[in-house]
């Protein structure tokens, strides 16, 4: 199953961090606070996270992440953005929370996109 990344961008009121969208589609949206739950079994992944640290790029090198969506209006540091560009990973930001993005993705794309939610309850 695939979903158009531009449609996701519109649905979550996202803003592209960078000059252009590099990927057209994603097969899986992984929403969670711990990217360590991702494995190399996943491919063509949109990672939805509220984390902005450089360790995300280490995970991205091991897993087929094609786009990272930062929630809560987080903007990645320049170091992360630069490494993402080197790895050809689209970066997106939205003012929505992690939980709001998870709900929207499931509601709007649940039939055409594999959505895995790994959100830890407080």
MMTF fields as JSON, N, C-alpha, C and O atoms, coordinates in Angstrom:
{
  "mmtfVersion": "1.0.0",
  "mmtfProducer": "UNKNOWN",
  "numBonds": 487,
  "numAtoms": 488,
  "numGroups": 122,
  "numChains": 1,
  "numModels": 1,
  "chainsPerModel": [1],
  "groupsPerChain": [122],
  "chainIdList": ["A"],
  "bondAtomList": [4, 2, 8, 6, 12, 10, 16, 14, 20, 18, 24, 22, 28, 26, 32, 30, 36, 34, 40, 38, 44, 42, 48, 46, 52, 50, 56, 54, 60, 58, 64, 62, 68, 66, 72, 70, 76, 74, 80, 78, 84, 82, 88, 86, 92, 90, 96, 94, 100, 98, 104, 102, 108, 106, 112, 110, 116, 114, 120, 118, 124, 122, 128, 126, 132, 130, 136, 134, 140, 138, 144, 142, 148, 146, 152, 150, 156, 154, 160, 158, 164, 162, 168, 166, 172, 170, 176, 174, 180, 178, 184, 182, 188, 186, 192, 190, 196, 194, 200, 198, 204, 202, 208, 206, 212, 210, 216, 214, 220, 218, 224, 222, 228, 226, 232, 230, 236, 234, 240, 238, 244, 242, 248, 246, 252, 250, 256, 254, 260, 258, 264, 262, 268, 266, 272, 270, 276, 274, 280, 278, 284, 282, 288, 286, 292, 290, 296, 294, 300, 298, 304, 302, 308, 306, 312, 310, 316, 314, 320, 318, 324, 322, 328, 326, 332, 330, 336, 334, 340, 338, 344, 342, 348, 346, 352, 350, 356, 354, 360, 358, 364, 362, 368, 366, 372, 370, 376, 374, 380, 378, 384, 382, 388, 386, 392, 390, 396, 394, 400, 398, 404, 402, 408, 406, 412, 410, 416, 414, 420, 418, 424, 422, 428, 426, 432, 430, 436, 434, 440, 438, 444, 442, 448, 446, 452, 450, 456, 454, 460, 458, 464, 462, 468, 466, 472, 470, 476, 474, 480, 478, 484, 482],
  "bondOrderList": [1, 1, 1, 1, 1, 1, 1, 1, 1, 1, 1, 1, 1, 1, 1, 1, 1, 1, 1, 1, 1, 1, 1, 1, 1, 1, 1, 1, 1, 1, 1, 1, 1, 1, 1, 1, 1, 1, 1, 1, 1, 1, 1, 1, 1, 1, 1, 1, 1, 1, 1, 1, 1, 1, 1, 1, 1, 1, 1, 1, 1, 1, 1, 1, 1, 1, 1, 1, 1, 1, 1, 1, 1, 1, 1, 1, 1, 1, 1, 1, 1, 1, 1, 1, 1, 1, 1, 1, 1, 1, 1, 1, 1, 1, 1, 1, 1, 1, 1, 1, 1, 1, 1, 1, 1, 1, 1, 1, 1, 1, 1, 1, 1, 1, 1, 1, 1, 1, 1, 1, 1],
  "groupList": [{"groupName": "UNK", "atomNameList": ["N", "CA", "C", "O"], "elementList": ["N", "C", "C", "O"], "formalChargeList": [0, 0, 0, 0], "bondAtomList": [1, 0, 2, 1, 3, 2], "bondOrderList": [1, 1, 2], "singleLetterCode": "X", "chemCompType": "L-PEPTIDE LINKING"}],
  "groupTypeList": [0, 0, 0, 0, 0, 0, 0, 0, 0, 0, 0, 0, 0, 0, 0, 0, 0, 0, 0, 0, 0, 0, 0, 0, 0, 0, 0, 0, 0, 0, 0, 0, 0, 0, 0, 0, 0, 0, 0, 0, 0, 0, 0, 0, 0, 0, 0, 0, 0, 0, 0, 0, 0, 0, 0, 0, 0, 0, 0, 0, 0, 0, 0, 0, 0, 0, 0, 0, 0, 0, 0, 0, 0, 0, 0, 0, 0, 0, 0, 0, 0, 0, 0, 0, 0, 0, 0, 0, 0, 0, 0, 0, 0, 0, 0, 0, 0, 0, 0, 0, 0, 0, 0, 0, 0, 0, 0, 0, 0, 0, 0, 0, 0, 0, 0, 0, 0, 0, 0, 0, 0, 0],
  "groupIdList": [1, 2, 3, 4, 5, 6, 7, 8, 9, 10, 11, 12, 13, 14, 15, 16, 17, 18, 19, 20, 21, 22, 23, 24, 25, 26, 27, 28, 29, 30, 31, 32, 33, 34, 35, 36, 37, 38, 39, 40, 41, 42, 43, 44, 45, 46, 47, 48, 49, 50, 51, 52, 53, 54, 55, 56, 57, 58, 59, 60, 61, 62, 63, 64, 65, 66, 67, 68, 69, 70, 71, 72, 73, 74, 75, 76, 77, 78, 79, 80, 81, 82, 83, 84, 85, 86, 87, 88, 89, 90, 91, 92, 93, 94, 95, 96, 97, 98, 99, 100, 101, 102, 103, 104, 105, 106, 107, 108, 109, 110, 111, 112, 113, 114, 115, 116, 117, 118, 119, 120, 121, 122],
  "secStructList": [7, 7, 3, 3, 2, 2, 2, 2, 2, 2, 2, 6, 6, 7, 3, 3, 3, 1, 1, 1, 7, 7, 7, 1, 3, 3, 1, 3, 3, 3, 3, 3, 1, 7, 4, 4, 4, 7, 7, 6, 6, 7, 7, 1, 3, 3, 3, 3, 3, 1, 7, 7, 1, 6, 2, 2, 2, 2, 2, 2, 2, 2, 6, 6, 3, 3, 3, 3, 3, 3, 7, 6, 6, 7, 7, 7, 7, 2, 2, 2, 2, 2, 2, 2, 2, 2, 6, 6, 7, 3, 3, 3, 3, 7, 1, 1, 7, 2, 2, 2, 2, 2, 2, 2, 2, 2, 2, 2, 2, 6, 6, 6, 1, 3, 3, 3, 3, 3, 7, 7, 7, 7],
  "xCoordList": [0.848, 0.0, 0.895, 1.921, 0.479, 1.233, 0.29, -0.882, 0.827, 0.071, 0.961, 2.164, 0.35, 1.038, 1.509, 0.711, 2.778, 3.354, 2.811, 2.646, 2.538, 1.975, 0.582, 0.235, -0.215, -1.543, -1.425, -2.221, -0.431, -0.196, 0.186, -0.316, 1.073, 1.505, 0.289, 0.202, -0.634, -1.847, -2.73, -3.244, -2.905, -3.807, -3.333, -4.149, -2.035, -1.512, -1.058, -0.407, -1.419, -1.065, 0.442, 0.92, 1.168, 2.62, 3.317, 2.763, 4.542, 5.401, 6.692, 7.286, 7.104, 8.336, 9.534, 9.582, 10.5, 11.747, 12.762, 13.316, 12.997, 13.875, 13.223, 12.05, 13.977, 13.499, 12.437, 11.574, 12.487, 11.538, 11.301, 12.101, 10.185, 9.841, 10.602, 10.477, 11.384, 12.218, 11.506, 11.854, 10.516, 9.821, 8.335, 7.738, 7.763, 6.35, 5.421, 4.326, 5.857, 4.97, 5.695, 6.924, 4.9, 5.391, 4.515, 3.343, 5.099, 4.356, 3.879, 2.909, 4.578, 4.317, 4.515, 5.478, 3.609, 3.79, 4.022, 3.172, 5.164, 5.513, 5.459, 6.287, 4.488, 4.287, 4.714, 4.159, 5.708, 6.136, 7.209, 7.828, 7.408, 8.391, 9.731, 10.701, 9.797, 11.042, 11.375, 10.84, 12.247, 12.587, 13.333, 13.509, 13.777, 14.44, 13.486, 13.93, 12.183, 11.201, 11.132, 10.519, 11.754, 11.824, 12.847, 13.867, 12.567, 13.52, 13.78, 13.08, 14.78, 15.072, 14.072, 14.225, 13.055, 11.967, 11.046, 10.347, 11.052, 10.189, 10.889, 12.115, 10.103, 10.694, 9.795, 8.585, 10.421, 9.724, 8.874, 7.662, 9.537, 8.886, 8.809, 9.762, 7.652, 7.469, 7.528, 6.642, 8.568, 8.701, 8.063, 8.451, 7.083, 6.417, 6.906, 6.729, 7.525, 8.15, 8.088, 7.921, 8.226, 8.336, 9.772, 10.04, 10.686, 12.103, 12.842, 12.486, 13.859, 14.607, 16.122, 16.875, 16.578, 18.014, 18.712, 18.065, 20.012, 20.811, 20.794, 21.112, 20.438, 20.381, 19.371, 19.479, 18.397, 17.42, 18.107, 17.662, 19.177, 19.874, 20.586, 20.752, 21.006, 21.605, 20.566, 20.852, 19.368, 18.272, 17.923, 17.691, 17.886, 17.529, 18.52, 18.144, 19.76, 20.761, 20.541, 20.938, 19.912, 19.712, 18.351, 18.191, 17.391, 16.031, 15.711, 16.243, 14.867, 14.531, 13.535, 12.38, 14.01, 13.18, 13.354, 14.472, 12.25, 12.318, 11.855, 12.138, 11.137, 10.661, 10.504, 10.142, 10.789, 10.587, 9.67, 9.92, 8.604, 7.622, 7.786, 7.577, 8.164, 8.343, 7.044, 6.515, 6.542, 5.304, 5.595, 6.754, 4.539, 4.626, 5.426, 6.062, 5.394, 6.092, 7.606, 8.284, 8.134, 9.579, 10.225, 9.7, 11.358, 12.157, 13.507, 14.118, 13.975, 15.231, 16.416, 16.415, 17.42, 18.623, 19.307, 19.079, 20.127, 20.785, 21.602, 21.661, 22.224, 23.018, 22.145, 22.557, 20.949, 20.014, 19.533, 19.474, 19.19, 18.709, 19.785, 19.487, 21.014, 22.112, 22.307, 22.463, 22.297, 22.471, 21.283, 21.461, 20.095, 18.906, 19.021, 18.658, 19.522, 19.716, 20.717, 20.518, 21.792, 22.787, 22.17, 22.52, 21.25, 20.592, 19.342, 18.672, 19.033, 17.846, 16.56, 15.72, 16.436, 15.25, 14.491, 15.062, 13.197, 12.345, 12.091, 11.845, 12.15, 11.828, 10.596, 10.488, 9.663, 8.382, 8.127, 8.498, 7.5, 7.106, 5.623, 5.072, 4.991, 3.59, 3.377, 4.098, 2.386, 2.067, 1.269, 1.135, 0.743, -0.061, 0.792, 2.007, 0.143, 0.838, 1.002, 0.396, 1.809, 2.026, 0.699, 0.422, -0.101, -1.384, -2.341, -3.044, -2.369, -3.249, -2.847, -3.706, -1.555, -1.089, -1.458, -1.923, -1.258, -1.6, -3.079, -3.428, -3.942, -5.394, -5.718, -6.479, -5.148, -5.434, -4.942, -5.645, -3.761, -3.239, -4.122, -4.429, -4.527, -5.382, -6.749, -7.262, -7.334, -8.657, -8.641, -9.537, -7.637, -7.636, -6.955, -7.307, -5.989, -5.205, -5.143, -4.394, -5.912, -5.866, -6.114, -5.66, -6.827, -7.117, -6.03, -5.926, -5.218, -4.192, -2.769, -1.801, -2.644, -1.334, -1.262, -2.178, -0.179, 0.054, 0.501, 1.589, -0.327, -0.027, 0.243, -0.637, 1.459, 1.833, 2.036, 2.926, 1.195, 1.279, 1.959, 1.53, 3.025, 3.77, 3.944, 5.06, 2.824, 2.839, 2.694, 1.745, 3.653, 3.619, 2.687, 2.753, 1.82, 0.899, 1.662, 2.598, 1.24, 1.933, 1.666, 2.174],
  "yCoordList": [-1.176, 0.0, 1.24, 1.29, 2.221, 3.469, 4.652, 4.577, 5.741, 6.982, 8.117, 8.133, 9.059, 10.228, 11.12, 11.517, 11.427, 12.222, 13.653, 14.251, 14.196, 15.547, 15.585, 16.572, 14.534, 14.462, 14.416, 15.027, 13.688, 13.635, 15.014, 15.464, 15.681, 17.031, 17.951, 18.698, 17.886, 18.718, 18.329, 19.199, 17.04, 16.567, 16.928, 17.135, 17.003, 17.291, 18.753, 19.138, 19.545, 20.966, 21.143, 21.972, 20.338, 20.309, 21.326, 21.825, 21.62, 22.519, 21.768, 21.154, 21.824, 21.177, 21.96, 23.182, 21.263, 21.876, 21.557, 20.458, 22.486, 22.248, 22.762, 23.134, 22.783, 23.417, 22.639, 23.241, 21.3, 20.523, 19.154, 18.663, 18.554, 17.211, 16.209, 16.231, 15.337, 14.396, 13.081, 12.404, 12.726, 11.451, 11.701, 12.62, 10.867, 11.036, 10.241, 10.698, 9.052, 8.178, 7.572, 7.547, 7.087, 6.307, 5.072, 5.081, 4.004, 2.758, 2.59, 1.881, 3.255, 3.05, 4.361, 5.086, 4.657, 5.784, 5.183, 4.463, 5.479, 4.998, 6.182, 7.09, 6.177, 7.275, 6.826, 5.875, 7.515, 7.109, 7.986, 8.807, 7.787, 8.568, 7.863, 8.441, 6.619, 5.871, 5.261, 4.208, 5.906, 5.373, 4.045, 3.395, 3.629, 2.335, 1.18, 0.051, 1.448, 0.407, 0.104, -0.882, 0.942, 0.682, -0.417, -0.504, -1.248, -2.291, -2.207, -1.498, -2.926, -2.911, -3.749, -3.894, -4.297, -4.986, -3.988, -4.337, -2.746, -1.712, -1.048, -0.933, -0.614, 0.105, 1.259, 1.246, 2.26, 3.444, 4.086, 4.249, 4.443, 4.844, 6.363, 7.086, 6.82, 8.178, 8.049, 7.452, 8.605, 8.585, 9.843, 10.953, 9.679, 10.806, 10.827, 9.855, 11.941, 11.989, 13.387, 14.38, 13.44, 14.727, 14.949, 15.858, 14.115, 14.238, 14.977, 14.851, 15.741, 16.485, 16.3, 17.097, 15.286, 15.157, 14.442, 13.802, 14.566, 14.043, 12.517, 11.957, 11.851, 10.387, 9.843, 8.694, 10.655, 10.238, 9.856, 8.94, 10.548, 10.264, 8.914, 8.257, 8.496, 7.163, 6.088, 5.1, 6.285, 5.341, 5.36, 4.311, 6.542, 6.678, 5.96, 5.491, 5.874, 5.167, 3.665, 2.967, 3.157, 1.72, 1.258, 0.093, 2.147, 1.821, 2.662, 3.762, 2.168, 2.875, 4.008, 3.948, 5.041, 6.215, 7.185, 7.588, 7.554, 8.492, 9.888, 10.866, 9.976, 11.281, 11.24, 10.216, 12.39, 12.531, 13.716, 14.814, 13.479, 14.509, 14.868, 14.035, 16.119, 16.61, 17.273, 18.158, 16.841, 17.391, 18.552, 18.888, 19.16, 20.226, 21.438, 22.129, 21.691, 22.823, 22.767, 23.789, 21.584, 21.432, 21.573, 21.085, 22.241, 22.36, 21.73, 22.06, 20.838, 20.155, 21.118, 22.089, 20.85, 21.667, 21.555, 20.598, 22.52, 22.538, 21.272, 20.782, 20.75, 19.522, 18.357, 17.57, 18.253, 17.194, 17.425, 16.486, 18.659, 18.981, 18.687, 18.167, 19.019, 18.773, 17.278, 16.839, 16.502, 15.051, 14.422, 13.499, 14.916, 14.422, 14.681, 13.828, 15.852, 16.171, 15.203, 14.749, 14.888, 13.939, 12.557, 11.859, 12.164, 10.862, 10.884, 9.864, 12.057, 12.255, 11.907, 11.148, 12.479, 12.299, 13.609, 14.657, 13.553, 14.74, 15.046, 14.141, 16.319, 16.761, 17.641, 18.536, 17.368, 18.074, 18.466, 17.737, 19.606, 20.003, 20.348, 20.778, 20.156, 20.51, 21.008, 20.627, 21.855, 22.356, 21.329, 21.469, 20.308, 19.291, 18.451, 18.348, 17.859, 16.972, 15.593, 15.292, 14.782, 13.416, 12.651, 11.948, 12.795, 12.1, 12.586, 11.78, 13.909, 14.448, 13.936, 13.583, 13.895, 13.383, 11.913, 11.496, 11.126, 9.7, 9.512, 8.68, 10.279, 10.187, 10.559, 9.856, 11.657, 12.095, 11.083, 10.782, 10.569, 9.594, 8.359, 7.854, 7.879, 6.689, 6.974, 6.157, 8.136, 8.479, 8.713, 8.253, 9.419, 9.8, 8.794, 8.695, 8.046, 7.181, 5.734, 4.935, 5.391, 4.05, 2.923, 1.801, 3.198, 2.152, 2.04, 1.016, 3.087, 3.073, 3.157, 3.103, 3.287, 3.432, 2.586, 2.603, 1.852, 1.087, 2.075, 2.642, 2.286, 3.239, 2.46, 1.767, 2.577, 1.908, 2.971, 3.815, 2.918, 3.885, 3.238, 2.197, 3.878, 3.423, 4.607, 5.02, 5.13, 6.29, 5.814, 5.109, 6.212, 5.809, 6.721, 7.944, 6.131, 6.906, 7.507, 6.9, 8.73, 9.344, 8.607, 8.995],
  "zCoordList": [0.0, 0.0, 0.0, 0.677, -0.768, -0.828, -0.715, -1.084, -0.197, -0.105, -0.563, -0.303, -1.245, -1.761, -0.611, 0.237, -0.586, 0.5, 0.5, 1.563, -0.666, -0.746, -0.107, 0.54, -0.276, 0.345, 1.865, 2.578, 2.348, 3.789, 4.299, 5.329, 3.579, 3.945, 4.12, 5.094, 3.176, 3.237, 4.423, 5.126, 4.644, 5.694, 7.094, 7.991, 7.285, 8.62, 8.746, 9.717, 7.742, 7.747, 7.901, 8.676, 7.137, 7.248, 6.378, 5.399, 6.757, 6.001, 5.701, 6.586, 4.478, 4.066, 4.578, 4.444, 5.163, 5.607, 4.514, 4.478, 3.651, 2.509, 1.245, 1.251, 0.165, -1.062, -1.828, -2.466, -1.774, -2.565, -1.944, -1.147, -2.328, -1.882, -2.747, -3.972, -2.127, -2.862, -3.184, -4.151, -2.377, -2.545, -2.788, -2.226, -3.632, -3.965, -3.06, -2.734, -2.655, -1.885, -0.685, -0.623, 0.262, 1.398, 1.541, 1.163, 2.093, 2.296, 3.727, 3.993, 4.653, 6.068, 6.816, 6.569, 7.72, 8.643, 10.021, 10.545, 10.596, 11.923, 12.871, 12.786, 13.772, 14.702, 16.082, 16.632, 16.649, 17.967, 18.561, 17.884, 19.842, 20.58, 20.683, 21.174, 20.225, 20.299, 18.938, 18.589, 18.166, 16.849, 16.908, 15.878, 18.098, 18.239, 17.956, 17.751, 17.942, 17.649, 16.154, 15.745, 15.348, 13.909, 13.648, 14.331, 12.66, 12.284, 10.787, 10.064, 10.337, 8.909, 8.104, 6.891, 8.765, 8.066, 7.369, 6.418, 7.849, 7.282, 6.098, 6.077, 5.114, 3.981, 3.575, 3.806, 2.963, 2.461, 3.565, 3.422, 4.661, 5.903, 6.064, 5.775, 6.532, 7.052, 8.569, 9.18, 9.171, 10.63, 11.183, 10.817, 12.066, 12.716, 14.156, 14.89, 14.567, 15.879, 16.483, 15.776, 17.798, 18.479, 18.957, 19.742, 18.477, 18.811, 17.698, 16.526, 18.056, 17.029, 17.147, 16.588, 17.849, 18.06, 16.892, 16.064, 16.85, 15.748, 15.668, 14.618, 16.728, 16.727, 15.726, 15.298, 15.352, 14.344, 13.038, 12.346, 12.703, 11.453, 11.515, 10.487, 12.7, 12.844, 12.561, 11.885, 13.08, 12.823, 11.339, 10.737, 10.756, 9.345, 8.429, 7.355, 8.842, 8.045, 8.066, 7.132, 9.123, 9.275, 8.754, 8.39, 8.716, 8.299, 7.064, 6.913, 6.201, 4.966, 5.225, 4.805, 5.925, 6.196, 5.033, 4.714, 4.407, 3.283, 3.685, 2.993, 4.817, 5.288, 6.804, 7.384, 7.432, 8.87, 9.087, 8.589, 9.838, 10.165, 11.635, 12.517, 11.889, 13.256, 13.72, 13.047, 14.863, 15.403, 16.347, 16.592, 16.874, 17.876, 17.38, 18.175, 16.083, 15.452, 15.632, 15.519, 15.909, 16.032, 14.657, 13.656, 14.627, 13.416, 13.733, 14.749, 12.886, 13.188, 13.165, 12.409, 13.99, 13.958, 12.589, 11.849, 12.27, 10.964, 10.711, 9.583, 11.748, 11.619, 11.15, 10.296, 11.707, 11.315, 9.891, 9.096, 9.564, 8.214, 7.163, 6.088, 7.481, 6.545, 6.31, 5.171, 7.385, 7.248, 6.507, 5.712, 6.769, 6.066, 4.564, 3.754, 4.198, 2.783, 2.149, 1.022, 2.876, 2.373, 2.158, 1.207, 3.046, 2.961, 2.081, 1.919, 1.512, 0.672, 1.415, 0.929, 2.594, 3.434, 3.469, 3.769, 3.162, 3.267, 4.733, 5.529, 5.085, 6.442, 6.386, 5.548, 7.3, 7.351, 8.797, 9.717, 8.996, 10.339, 10.342, 9.328, 11.483, 11.66, 13.083, 14.006, 13.242, 14.585, 15.387, 16.603, 14.73, 15.401, 16.355, 16.19, 17.344, 18.278, 17.647, 16.619, 18.262, 17.815, 17.754, 16.783, 18.788, 18.856, 17.761, 17.152, 17.509, 16.466, 15.089, 14.281, 14.822, 13.531, 13.387, 12.326, 14.432, 14.383, 14.05, 13.213, 14.702, 14.441, 12.999, 12.335, 12.51, 11.137, 10.108, 9.143, 10.308, 9.356, 9.301, 8.221, 10.458, 10.52, 9.88, 9.115, 10.197, 9.677, 8.166, 7.458, 7.676, 6.258, 5.348, 4.172, 5.863, 4.989, 5.46, 4.899, 6.47, 7.05, 6.076, 6.301, 4.994, 4.006, 2.946, 2.27, 2.796, 1.751, 2.307, 1.548, 3.605, 4.224, 5.482, 6.304, 5.631, 6.843, 7.921, 7.826, 8.941, 10.012, 11.289, 11.801, 11.799, 13.043, 14.113, 14.008, 15.145, 16.236, 17.434, 17.93, 17.882, 19.049, 19.996, 20.312, 20.43, 21.304, 22.737, 23.083, 23.564, 24.963, 25.735, 25.602, 26.539, 27.357, 28.543, 29.062, 28.969, 30.11, 31.393, 32.445]
}
